[in-house]
Amino acid sequence: MVSIVIPFKNTEAFLADCLDSICIQTYNNWEVLAVDDGSTDSSSQLVRNYSLKDPRIKIFKNEGNGIIPALQTAYKNASGKFVTRMDSDDIMLPTRLEYMVTKLEEHGTGHIAVGLVKYFSNRGISDGYDRYEKWLNNLTQLGTNFSEIYKECVIPSPCWMVYRTDFDACGGFEPQRYPEDYDLTFRFFENQLKIIPCDKLLHYWRDYDTRTSRTHEHYAQNYFLDIKIDYFLKLSYNSNRPLVIWGAGFKGKTIAKKLIAIDIDFIWLCDNPKKINKAIYDKKMNHFSMLESLNNPQSIVTVANEEAQQKIRAYLTGLQQKEMTDYYFFC
């Protein structure tokens, strides 16, 4: 059985589309564990009406407050061999569950089934979301998602499936840390689960102004940066190598302050003539060529401009440095 975990709050306008897309799946051995996270509209009654028609759909009240307690409430009641998550405002393509179950059974435990996603909206998709969709799908087609994990969340929260045993080994929904989808992705990475490449569109991802990831403080940029640096220090950082930060924009400064606060030394590089040889937070800014004099450095690159990233990558490659070993893009 596939356990489909769905937290919901005030999504009555979209829930019917979501549940209908599950009910018409070509794979029938599933259960929905829908948890009401304090809805004030008719969302709860809508789900309850579906559950009366289809006993595979089960509804619960959140035992806490917020998405993580809702996920925990749902999972506590789950009984499937496989686990997946679904957002209450999204739509599954009809073969999504069948495809993912088949791939997991082919590859066995220790793997994550993923799929291509497509944003949709009644007001069009912004350039930023369009770029994110293309970037994410390119990684998914190759199964190389983890190669750019420090840039952004590389596994879309409503389009993955794993064995329950693997999910439990990774800590499931237990950690009280937001953004919860990015934290879970890092735990998949930490536990060395392998991503099964996929070139099939399996999920429609709805965008609108009031969706949680746009409006809630837990999905603000500083939360993402906290997760990135904490997992970098835990999984990738080598304290015997000089640590370097590239760039002094918002992300570079935020990371620098965090490292200073926890007493981790670093060298700060940039190519801005106005900043070179000046100090920020009592740390001198150096020209990036200083990197060549360092013995086996590790670099965190916080430069967001894509053209500049290409130049930095080419420069570091020329120094025989490897991505995700010697340097890491954080944006």
C-alpha positions as CSV (number, residue, x, y, z in Angstrom):
1,M,0.0,0.0,0.0
2,V,1.0,3.6,-0.7
3,S,0.3,6.0,2.2
4,I,-0.4,9.5,0.8
5,V,0.1,12.2,3.5
6,I,-1.9,15.4,2.9
7,P,-1.9,18.4,5.3
8,F,-4.5,21.0,4.4
9,K,-5.7,24.4,5.6
10,N,-8.3,26.6,3.8
11,T,-7.8,25.0,0.4
12,E,-11.4,24.3,-0.4
13,A,-11.0,25.9,-3.9
14,F,-8.4,23.2,-4.8
15,L,-9.1,20.1,-2.7
16,A,-11.6,18.5,-5.1
17,D,-9.1,18.7,-7.9
18,C,-6.4,17.2,-5.7
19,L,-8.6,14.3,-4.4
20,D,-10.1,13.6,-7.8
21,S,-6.6,13.2,-9.2
22,I,-5.8,10.6,-6.6
23,C,-9.1,8.7,-7.0
24,I,-8.4,8.2,-10.7
25,Q,-4.9,6.8,-10.3
26,T,-4.1,3.7,-12.3
27,Y,-2.7,2.2,-9.1
28,N,-5.5,1.5,-6.6
29,N,-3.8,0.2,-3.4
30,W,-3.4,3.5,-1.6
31,E,-4.7,5.4,1.4
32,V,-5.0,9.1,1.9
33,L,-4.2,10.5,5.4
34,A,-5.6,14.0,5.2
35,V,-5.0,16.3,8.2
36,D,-6.9,19.5,8.8
37,D,-4.5,22.1,10.2
38,G,-7.2,24.5,11.5
39,S,-9.2,25.3,8.4
40,T,-11.8,28.0,8.8
41,D,-13.5,27.4,5.4
42,S,-15.3,24.2,4.3
43,S,-12.2,22.2,3.4
44,S,-12.7,19.8,6.3
45,Q,-16.3,19.0,5.3
46,L,-15.3,18.6,1.7
47,V,-12.7,15.9,2.6
48,R,-15.1,14.3,5.0
49,N,-17.6,14.0,2.1
50,Y,-15.0,12.2,0.0
51,S,-14.1,9.9,2.9
52,L,-17.8,8.8,3.1
53,K,-17.7,7.8,-0.5
54,D,-14.2,6.2,-0.5
55,P,-12.9,4.6,2.8
56,R,-9.4,4.8,1.5
57,I,-9.6,8.6,2.3
58,K,-9.2,9.2,6.0
59,I,-9.4,12.6,7.7
60,F,-7.8,13.7,11.0
61,K,-7.5,16.8,13.1
62,N,-4.0,18.2,13.5
63,E,-2.8,17.2,17.0
64,G,-0.6,20.3,17.0
65,N,-0.4,23.5,15.0
66,G,1.4,23.9,11.6
67,I,2.5,21.7,8.8
68,I,5.1,19.5,10.7
69,P,2.6,18.5,13.4
70,A,0.0,17.8,10.7
71,L,2.5,15.6,8.8
72,Q,3.3,13.8,12.1
73,T,-0.4,13.3,12.8
74,A,-1.0,11.8,9.4
75,Y,2.1,9.5,9.5
76,K,1.2,8.2,12.9
77,N,-1.9,6.7,11.2
78,A,-0.2,5.5,8.1
79,S,0.1,1.8,7.3
80,G,1.6,1.7,3.8
81,K,4.8,0.0,2.6
82,F,5.5,3.1,0.6
83,V,5.3,6.8,1.7
84,T,4.6,9.9,-0.3
85,R,3.4,13.4,0.3
86,M,0.8,15.4,-1.6
87,D,0.0,19.1,-1.4
88,S,-3.8,19.8,-1.1
89,D,-3.7,22.3,-3.9
90,D,-1.8,20.2,-6.5
91,I,-2.8,17.5,-9.0
92,M,-1.2,14.1,-9.7
93,L,-1.1,12.8,-13.2
94,P,-3.1,9.5,-13.4
95,T,0.0,7.2,-13.6
96,R,2.1,8.8,-10.9
97,L,1.6,6.2,-8.1
98,E,1.9,3.3,-10.5
99,Y,5.1,4.6,-12.0
100,M,6.7,5.3,-8.6
101,V,5.8,2.0,-7.1
102,T,7.1,0.2,-10.1
103,K,10.4,2.0,-10.0
104,L,10.9,1.4,-6.3
105,E,10.1,-2.3,-6.7
106,E,12.6,-2.5,-9.6
107,H,15.4,-0.8,-7.7
108,G,14.6,-1.8,-4.1
109,T,15.2,-0.1,-0.8
110,G,17.7,2.7,-0.6
111,H,16.1,4.6,-3.5
112,I,13.8,7.6,-4.0
113,A,11.3,7.7,-6.8
114,V,10.8,11.2,-8.2
115,G,9.1,12.8,-11.2
116,L,9.0,15.8,-13.4
117,V,6.8,18.7,-12.2
118,K,5.0,21.5,-14.0
119,Y,3.9,24.7,-12.4
120,F,0.4,26.0,-13.4
121,S,-1.5,29.1,-12.4
122,N,-4.5,31.1,-13.5
123,R,-2.3,34.2,-13.8
124,G,0.8,32.8,-15.5
125,I,4.1,31.6,-14.1
126,S,6.9,34.0,-13.2
127,D,10.3,33.8,-14.7
128,G,11.8,32.7,-11.4
129,Y,9.4,29.7,-11.1
130,D,9.9,28.9,-14.7
131,R,13.7,28.7,-14.2
132,Y,13.3,26.7,-11.0
133,E,11.0,24.2,-12.8
134,K,13.5,23.7,-15.7
135,W,16.5,23.5,-13.3
136,L,14.7,20.9,-11.1
137,N,13.5,18.8,-14.0
138,N,16.9,18.7,-15.7
139,L,18.4,17.3,-12.5
140,T,15.5,14.8,-12.1
141,Q,15.9,13.5,-15.7
142,L,19.5,12.6,-14.8
143,G,19.0,11.6,-11.2
144,T,21.7,14.1,-10.2
145,N,19.5,16.2,-7.8
146,F,21.9,15.9,-4.9
147,S,24.7,17.4,-6.9
148,E,23.2,20.8,-6.4
149,I,21.5,20.4,-3.1
150,Y,23.1,23.5,-1.5
151,K,21.5,25.7,-4.2
152,E,17.8,25.0,-3.5
153,C,15.5,22.1,-2.5
154,V,16.2,19.5,-5.2
155,I,13.3,17.1,-4.4
156,P,9.8,18.7,-4.9
157,S,7.9,18.1,-1.7
158,P,4.7,16.7,-3.3
159,C,6.5,14.5,-5.9
160,W,8.6,11.8,-4.2
161,M,8.0,8.3,-2.9
162,V,10.2,6.0,-0.7
163,Y,10.0,2.7,1.2
164,R,8.6,3.3,4.6
165,T,11.7,1.6,6.1
166,D,14.0,4.1,4.4
167,F,11.7,7.0,5.5
168,D,11.9,5.9,9.1
169,A,15.7,5.5,8.9
170,C,15.9,9.1,7.7
171,G,13.9,10.4,10.6
172,G,10.6,10.7,8.8
173,F,8.6,13.8,9.7
174,E,10.0,14.0,13.3
175,P,12.5,16.9,13.1
176,Q,10.8,20.2,14.1
177,R,12.6,22.2,11.4
178,Y,11.4,24.4,8.6
179,P,11.4,24.4,5.6
180,E,10.5,20.8,6.4
181,D,10.8,19.6,2.8
182,Y,14.4,20.9,2.4
183,D,15.4,19.4,5.8
184,L,13.9,16.0,4.7
185,T,15.8,16.3,1.4
186,F,19.1,16.8,3.2
187,R,18.3,13.8,5.4
188,F,17.7,11.7,2.3
189,F,21.1,12.9,1.1
190,E,22.8,12.3,4.5
191,N,21.5,8.7,4.5
192,Q,22.8,8.1,0.9
193,L,19.5,7.3,-0.7
194,K,19.8,7.1,-4.5
195,I,17.5,9.0,-6.8
196,I,15.9,7.1,-9.6
197,P,16.1,9.2,-12.8
198,C,12.8,10.1,-14.3
199,D,11.8,11.7,-17.7
200,K,8.0,11.6,-17.1
201,L,5.8,14.4,-16.0
202,L,4.0,13.1,-12.9
203,H,2.8,16.2,-11.0
204,Y,1.2,19.6,-11.6
205,W,2.4,22.1,-9.0
206,R,-0.1,25.0,-8.4
207,D,1.1,28.5,-7.8
208,Y,-1.0,31.3,-6.4
209,D,-0.4,34.3,-4.2
210,T,-1.5,32.8,-0.9
211,R,0.2,29.4,-1.0
212,T,2.1,28.7,2.2
213,S,5.6,28.7,0.7
214,R,4.9,32.3,-0.5
215,T,3.4,33.7,2.7
216,H,4.7,31.9,5.8
217,E,7.8,33.1,7.6
218,H,9.1,29.5,7.8
219,Y,9.9,29.6,4.1
220,A,11.8,32.9,4.2
221,Q,15.3,33.0,2.8
222,N,17.1,33.0,6.2
223,Y,15.5,29.7,7.1
224,F,16.9,28.1,3.9
225,L,20.4,29.6,4.6
226,D,20.4,28.2,8.1
227,I,19.6,24.7,6.8
228,K,22.3,25.0,4.1
229,I,25.1,26.1,6.4
230,D,24.2,23.6,9.2
231,Y,24.1,20.6,6.9
232,F,27.3,21.8,5.1
233,L,29.1,21.9,8.4
234,K,27.8,18.5,9.3
235,L,28.2,16.7,6.0
236,S,30.7,18.5,3.7
237,Y,33.0,20.7,5.7
238,N,36.5,19.6,6.4
239,S,38.0,21.6,9.4
240,N,41.5,20.8,8.2
241,R,41.0,22.8,5.0
242,P,40.8,26.6,4.7
243,L,37.1,27.7,4.3
244,V,36.4,30.4,1.7
245,I,33.3,32.5,1.1
246,W,32.8,34.0,-2.4
247,G,30.6,37.1,-2.5
248,A,29.4,39.7,-0.1
249,G,25.8,40.1,-1.0
250,F,22.9,39.2,1.3
251,K,23.7,35.5,1.3
252,G,27.4,35.9,1.7
253,K,27.0,38.3,4.6
254,T,24.4,36.1,6.3
255,I,26.6,33.1,6.1
256,A,29.6,35.1,7.3
257,K,27.8,36.3,10.4
258,K,26.7,32.8,11.2
259,L,30.3,31.4,10.9
260,I,31.6,34.3,13.0
261,A,29.0,33.6,15.7
262,I,30.1,29.9,16.0
263,D,33.8,30.8,15.8
264,I,34.6,29.2,12.4
265,D,37.3,31.0,10.6
266,F,37.1,31.7,6.9
267,I,38.6,33.8,4.1
268,W,36.3,36.2,2.2
269,L,36.8,36.7,-1.5
270,C,35.1,38.9,-4.2
271,D,35.9,40.7,-7.4
272,N,34.3,44.0,-6.5
273,P,37.0,46.7,-6.6
274,K,34.9,48.8,-4.2
275,K,35.0,46.1,-1.5
276,I,38.5,44.5,-2.0
277,N,40.8,45.3,1.0
278,K,38.0,46.7,3.0
279,A,36.5,45.0,6.1
280,I,33.0,43.7,6.7
281,Y,32.3,42.4,10.2
282,D,36.0,42.9,10.8
283,K,36.8,40.4,8.1
284,K,39.0,41.7,5.2
285,M,37.7,41.2,1.7
286,N,40.3,39.7,-0.6
287,H,40.6,39.5,-4.4
288,F,39.5,36.0,-5.6
289,S,43.0,35.3,-7.0
290,M,44.1,34.8,-3.4
291,L,42.5,31.4,-3.7
292,E,45.5,30.1,-5.7
293,S,47.8,30.6,-2.7
294,L,45.6,28.6,-0.3
295,N,46.4,25.0,0.5
296,N,43.5,22.7,-0.5
297,P,40.6,25.2,0.2
298,Q,36.9,24.6,0.4
299,S,34.7,27.3,-1.1
300,I,31.1,28.4,-0.5
301,V,30.0,30.4,-3.6
302,T,27.1,32.8,-2.8
303,V,27.2,34.7,-6.1
304,A,23.7,34.5,-7.7
305,N,24.3,35.9,-11.2
306,E,24.3,33.0,-13.6
307,E,26.9,34.4,-15.9
308,A,29.2,35.1,-12.9
309,Q,28.6,31.5,-11.7
310,Q,29.8,30.1,-15.0
311,K,33.0,32.2,-14.9
312,I,33.6,31.1,-11.3
313,R,33.0,27.4,-12.2
314,A,35.4,27.7,-15.1
315,Y,38.0,29.4,-12.9
316,L,37.8,26.7,-10.2
317,T,37.8,23.9,-12.8
318,G,41.0,25.4,-14.2
319,L,42.5,25.0,-10.7
320,Q,41.6,21.3,-10.8
321,Q,38.8,21.8,-8.2
322,K,35.7,19.7,-8.2
323,E,32.1,20.7,-7.4
324,M,30.6,19.2,-4.2
325,T,34.1,18.4,-3.0
326,D,36.1,21.6,-3.3
327,Y,33.4,24.1,-4.0
328,Y,29.7,24.4,-3.3
329,F,27.2,26.8,-4.9
330,F,24.7,28.1,-2.3
331,C,22.5,29.9,-4.8
